[in-house]
Amino acid sequence: MPSISKEEGAVIENLFSWCASADDLIIIKKSIMEARKGRGLYDEAIKHNGDLNSFKFSVADATGLRLKVSGELSRVIWFIVKAAPARERMINAGIIFGTWVYTDALCKYPGHAKLNGKKIPLKKGARIGLFKRIHTGQLVGCWCFCKPVLPF
């Protein structure tokens, strides 16, 4: 999913409303799209491996954003980047399915409540439309996760 939907754009604007200007939001959205494609700040996120304090300085250097904005952006990008390798580890361990876990306190997408407790294929993701599929943690503001369903 290289583009940002209207719903996700609204979530981004809400997440960054306390610290980002309109010009900052353009940079933020571009950085998020690039990280999803495996470019831009993706390699830096992998390199820092969850050390968000160090990662925010790399984000600030790469984007020119203030540290407050960079700290929030580093958190968002890290959660997007870490979802795919976690899914791959489960698949490599022979786990084919997972159970979608949604908590309204963490996820900004009320539509994900319908997916809560559903068994989904890890490679394909959950179907949310006729032709659209989604993985846990793929969207900004979605902190849903997948509980592995162990094979018998």
C-alpha positions as CSV (number, residue, x, y, z in Angstrom):
1,M,0.0,0.0,0.0
2,P,2.2,2.8,-1.2
3,S,-0.4,5.6,-1.1
4,I,-2.2,7.2,1.9
5,S,-6.0,6.9,2.0
6,K,-8.3,9.8,3.1
7,E,-9.0,7.9,6.4
8,E,-5.3,7.3,7.0
9,G,-4.5,11.0,6.1
10,A,-7.0,12.1,8.7
11,V,-5.4,9.9,11.3
12,I,-1.9,11.3,10.4
13,E,-3.2,14.8,10.7
14,N,-4.7,14.0,14.1
15,L,-1.6,12.3,15.4
16,F,0.6,15.2,14.4
17,S,-1.8,18.1,15.1
18,W,0.0,19.0,18.3
19,C,3.4,19.4,16.8
20,A,3.4,19.7,13.0
21,S,2.6,22.5,10.5
22,A,0.9,22.0,7.1
23,D,4.4,21.9,5.4
24,D,5.6,19.4,8.0
25,L,2.6,17.1,7.2
26,I,3.7,17.0,3.5
27,I,7.1,15.8,4.5
28,I,5.6,13.4,7.1
29,K,3.3,11.7,4.5
30,K,6.1,11.5,1.9
31,S,8.4,9.9,4.5
32,I,5.8,7.4,5.5
33,M,5.1,6.4,1.9
34,E,8.8,6.0,1.1
35,A,9.3,3.8,4.2
36,R,6.4,1.6,3.1
37,K,8.2,1.1,-0.2
38,G,11.4,0.1,1.6
39,R,13.2,3.3,0.8
40,G,13.9,6.6,2.6
41,L,14.0,6.1,6.4
42,Y,13.3,2.4,6.1
43,D,17.0,1.4,6.4
44,E,17.5,3.8,9.3
45,A,14.5,2.3,11.1
46,I,15.9,-1.2,10.7
47,K,19.4,0.0,11.8
48,H,18.1,1.5,15.0
49,N,16.0,-1.6,15.7
50,G,13.5,0.1,18.0
51,D,15.8,2.7,19.6
52,L,13.4,5.6,19.0
53,N,15.6,8.1,20.8
54,S,18.5,7.6,18.4
55,F,16.1,7.2,15.4
56,K,14.5,10.6,15.9
57,F,17.8,12.3,15.4
58,S,18.3,10.4,12.1
59,V,14.7,11.4,11.1
60,A,15.4,15.1,12.0
61,D,18.7,15.0,9.9
62,A,17.0,13.4,6.9
63,T,13.8,15.5,6.9
64,G,14.7,18.8,8.5
65,L,11.8,18.4,10.9
66,R,12.0,19.6,14.5
67,L,12.8,17.0,17.2
68,K,9.3,16.8,18.6
69,V,7.9,16.0,15.1
70,S,10.8,13.7,14.3
71,G,10.2,11.8,17.6
72,E,6.6,11.2,16.7
73,L,7.5,10.3,13.1
74,S,10.2,7.9,14.2
75,R,7.6,6.0,16.3
76,V,5.1,5.9,13.4
77,I,7.7,4.6,10.9
78,W,9.1,2.1,13.3
79,F,5.7,0.5,13.9
80,I,5.1,0.3,10.1
81,V,8.5,-1.1,9.4
82,K,8.6,-3.7,12.2
83,A,5.2,-5.3,11.2
84,A,6.5,-7.0,8.0
85,P,9.6,-8.8,9.5
86,A,7.5,-10.0,12.5
87,R,5.0,-11.5,10.0
88,E,7.8,-13.1,8.0
89,R,9.3,-14.7,11.1
90,M,6.0,-16.4,11.8
91,I,5.7,-17.6,8.3
92,N,9.3,-18.9,8.3
93,A,8.4,-20.8,11.5
94,G,5.6,-22.6,9.7
95,I,2.8,-20.5,11.0
96,I,0.2,-19.9,8.2
97,F,-2.6,-18.2,10.1
98,G,-3.0,-15.6,12.8
99,T,-5.8,-14.2,14.8
100,W,-6.4,-10.4,14.5
101,V,-6.3,-8.6,17.8
102,Y,-7.9,-5.2,18.0
103,T,-8.1,-2.8,21.0
104,D,-10.0,0.4,20.6
105,A,-7.6,2.2,22.9
106,L,-4.7,1.5,20.5
107,C,-6.2,1.4,17.0
108,K,-7.5,4.6,15.4
109,Y,-9.6,2.6,12.8
110,P,-13.0,1.6,14.2
111,G,-13.5,-0.7,11.2
112,H,-10.8,-3.0,12.5
113,A,-13.1,-4.0,15.3
114,K,-14.9,-6.2,12.8
115,L,-11.6,-8.1,12.3
116,N,-11.1,-8.7,16.0
117,G,-10.7,-12.5,16.7
118,K,-10.8,-13.4,13.0
119,K,-8.4,-16.0,11.6
120,I,-6.4,-14.5,8.8
121,P,-3.8,-15.9,6.4
122,L,-0.5,-14.2,7.3
123,K,0.7,-14.0,3.6
124,K,-2.5,-12.4,2.2
125,G,-3.8,-10.5,5.2
126,A,-7.4,-9.7,6.0
127,R,-9.9,-8.9,3.3
128,I,-11.5,-5.5,4.0
129,G,-13.1,-4.9,0.6
130,L,-13.8,-6.7,-2.6
131,F,-10.2,-6.5,-3.8
132,K,-8.5,-4.9,-0.8
133,R,-6.4,-6.7,1.8
134,I,-4.6,-5.4,4.9
135,H,-2.1,-6.6,7.4
136,T,-2.0,-5.7,11.1
137,G,0.0,-2.6,11.8
138,Q,0.1,-1.6,8.1
139,L,-1.6,1.7,8.6
140,V,-0.5,4.7,10.6
141,G,-2.3,4.6,13.9
142,C,-3.1,0.9,13.7
143,W,-1.5,-0.9,16.5
144,C,-3.5,-4.1,16.0
145,F,-1.4,-7.2,16.1
146,C,-1.6,-10.8,15.0
147,K,-1.6,-13.7,17.5
148,P,-0.2,-16.8,15.8
149,V,-2.4,-19.8,15.3
150,L,0.0,-22.8,15.8
151,P,-0.3,-25.7,13.3
152,F,-1.3,-29.0,14.8
